[in-house]
């Protein structure tokens, strides 16, 4: 039965999406089935073939090595100047070991973006999704960008077309942003789960597979009923906002710092609220238990049938 858990999960999620669909009659089954098939093809190529496995392992080693580079910066910043101490054991935690990874990866993505490398990779994925899933150029480009870029950066790649996009395309853009783990967030997971063998490759594979999955869910929940302006290939000249690699690195570090600070603040607030709610629930549960014990032990005899009459009396 465990072998079919994944399939059961897939059909359950698809069923929920169909129930939430705003126009079930307009769901494009060709897009849905081709998107699901594309996920299986990607998974089989990476995990089930003799030539895909070396690629998977190479990507895993590359990402793990990249994550380890961030230790050089964080160690220099947080190390102790006391002799023979080095990196203080008290700083071996999420805030000082894991969050700095976001800053490094954000800078790396920014530099690669400056040289146009990210754009070329994104456009390659966009063409694959567009040709196989029969979707418009703008949504395929934006969702492909979410594999490497964040929720705010990826839509900038289709900024000239945003005001002309259909509601279904906008749904795909937003869904793609929520479905993938890009850049710095991916680095956090790799750093946090480093004890699991091959975790970097698995997470990258999951991020790539999440792109067609997001498109499938978006096209089920909000099917295309309008005429798209970008059903063909989209030619977009990405606006260059940095003049050199050092500026790109600095801008990326600043963006990564803001993201790391936001994550830290949200974790503090969220976990504190969870602790507070747990306390309140346990308090209510304990109070209710005390009330029930008191009532059952001392007041269970308040009412009694005597013959045909219900008589009130104290226990």
PyMOL commands that set and color helices and strands:
alter all, ss='L'
color gray80, all
select helices_A, chain A and resi 2-20+24-26+29-47+50-78+89-91+94-114+117-133+137-145+154-164+167-179+183-192+199-221+245-298
alter helices_A, ss='H'
color red, helices_A
select strands_A, chain A and resi 303-306+309-312
alter strands_A, ss='S'
color yellow, strands_A
deselect
rebuild
show_as cartoon
